[in-house]
Amino acid sequence: MRPEDEAKIGAAFVETALIRNELEQQAMELGRLQTALARLNDRLSERVAKPKKRPDGSAGQLLAADGEGRTRWTDPVTVSDGMVGQVVERWLRAHPEATTTVADRAITRAKLSDDIANALDFGRGMPEQAMAMFGQVQAEVQAGTDIRRYLRVTGLYREKLIRYAEQFDGGDGFGFIYFTDPHLIGNTFGESEITMLTFLQEMKALYENTPARFVLCGGDILNHEQNVAQARMHAAGALKLLKGWISEHTYVVPGNHDLGYLPDGHSIITPERLAALWHGRPVGYDVIRDFHTDCYLFDSGNCVAAMNDYRWSQVHWFGQRLQANMQPHLFGVIHIPHYQLGGEHEDQEIPFELTIRLCAVADAFNRRTCIALNGVSYDFTQAHGTFHFMLSGHMHMDLCLECCHIPVICTDASFLNRRCVDLCYADFERHCLRMIRVGQGESRNLPIIPGGGYTVQG
């Protein structure tokens, strides 16, 4: 089978699994809400005279709030699309912060998402009286699950979206969105409180409501696999899934889990094979050329730390490109930083040779000196531009490391019910990377290499 055909089949397989999982999660959530509402009505019936079940055995009445705010018992009704629409409209009028978006670098207009009805599917089984009860039973009924999904990017994070948009007010900078290690696909079905499709929808909303140029993923779209066939299918469709659900301007560096991790820890897909499935070419490393900035996407492969021919080919490709570079600003993304945790011995750190070699080349480039690696010399004495920093993942924590004088910046994993997404703005004039955190964790303002090269003593 051709790689491009395998990728299409894999993407369809993965998307079907994600949709099935989303429907299962919604069914479970609706069941929890109905159970909690039934408990609430039972407790209220102990204090308020409530009609019992009808002779035909149908349900009794529910406590409802009428149009004037009075509480009364009323017959259950069949919820129509019009009723849901009225509830949504009233709720949005009462919460204007949920209907604003960033457009043209500023908060300029109100916006109601076209798919808001889909994000409010719980309303179809819960008429107005249920909406009126939410405030009384928040400890029991997490009824905001779906509406918070929408608020998460257009309401709760409104101030962060504004602050991020303000970074783009002139100046010499570059913006993008970064997340890593989502482990969306694999044997995680049913384990996440916030489903995988929800995460992809949130990422799409973040990208569409910010001035970011593109979305970067630091690897590990996949998780552990159950068998070889499943691993190949998931690997084939992973990148296509992200691009389809978030944006075509979504770029991913391969992580070790993307190579088809089996329960015994072995990977069954080579970096070359994954590159053919994802990109239709024999290598997984590449460069994004956008505006005045080049973003280098490196392929760290599996967790074996030693160099091999494939990794040396990246070093040679990188060195050659830097010798001919004419862009003023450059940075890179690689999954495994220059140290990784040592498997069962998590207190040990193992040097990762590829990242060290790449950072050594970038450092020589910034110094405007020569360097020889693996029998090949690179002369950067007449080079142009600056390699400012390297992003990474794999560690599942926020870290700022240094390798050969190059800042190596790790972001925590967006895994299971955690969200660790960074709205990034590289401020080349002030020599810092501003990372506004959406989700768990703190925002960061980290120093990067200043432009024009530098001189390091010693």
BELVEN-V189312 format. One line per field, one symbol per residue. ss: DSSP state (A for helix, B for strand, O for the rest). phi: phi as a letter, one per 40 degrees, with the letter a starting at -180 (. if undefined). burial: 1 if it has 9 or more other ideal C-beta (glycine too) atoms within 8 Angstrom, else 0. A space follows every 50 residues. Layout:
ss->???
phi->???
burial->???
This chain:
ss->OOAAAAAAAAAAAAAAAAAAAAAAAAAAAAAAAAAAAAAAAAAAAOOOOO OOOOOOOOOOOBBBBOOOOOBBBBOOOOOOAAAAAAAAAAAAAAOAAAAB BBBOOBBBBBOOOOOAAAAOAAAAAOOAAAAAAAAAOOOOOOOOAAAAAA AAAAOOOAAAAAAAAAOOOOOOBBBBBBBOOOOOBOOOOOOOOOOAAAAA AAAAAAAAOOOOOOBBBOOOOBOOBOOAAAAAAAAAAAAAAAAAAOOOOB BBOOOAAAAOBBOOOOBOOOAAAAAAAAAOOOOOOBBBBBOOBBBBBOOO OOOOOOOOAAAAAAAAAAAAAAAOOOOOBBBBBOOOOOBBBBOOBBBBBB BOAAAAAAAAAAAAAAAOOBBBBOOBBBBOOOOOOBBBBBBBOOOOOOBB BBBOOBBBBBOOOOOOOOOBBBBBBBBOOOOBBBBBBBBOOOOBBBBOOO OOOOOOOO
phi->.cdcccccccccccccccccccccccccccccccccccccccccccbbcb dcdcdcgccccbcbbcccgccacaccbcccdcccccccccccccbcccbb acafgacbacabdcbccccbdcccbbcdccdccdccbcccbcccdcccdc cdbbbcbdcccccccccccggbaababbaafcfcbiccdgcccbcccdcc ccccccccbbcdcabbbchgccbcbcacccccccccccccccccccaccb bbccbccccgccdcgcbbbcdcccccccbgacbccabcbagbbbbcbbbc gccccccaccccccccdccccccbcbccbaabbaccccbbccgccccbbb cbcccccccccccccccgbbabbfgbbbbbcbcbhbccabcabgcfacab babfgccbbbbcccbfcbbbbbcbbccccbfabcbccbhchbcbbbcbcc cggabbcg
burial->00100111111111101110110111001101110110111001000001 00000000001111000000001100001000111111001100100111 11100010001010011011111001111111110011001010111111 11111011011111101100001111111111111101000101111111 11111110111111111111111110010111111111111110111001 11111111111100001110110111110000111001010011111111 10000000011111111111111010111111111111010100000001 01111111111111111101101000010100101111111111100101 10111111111111010111111111110011111111100001010110 10000000
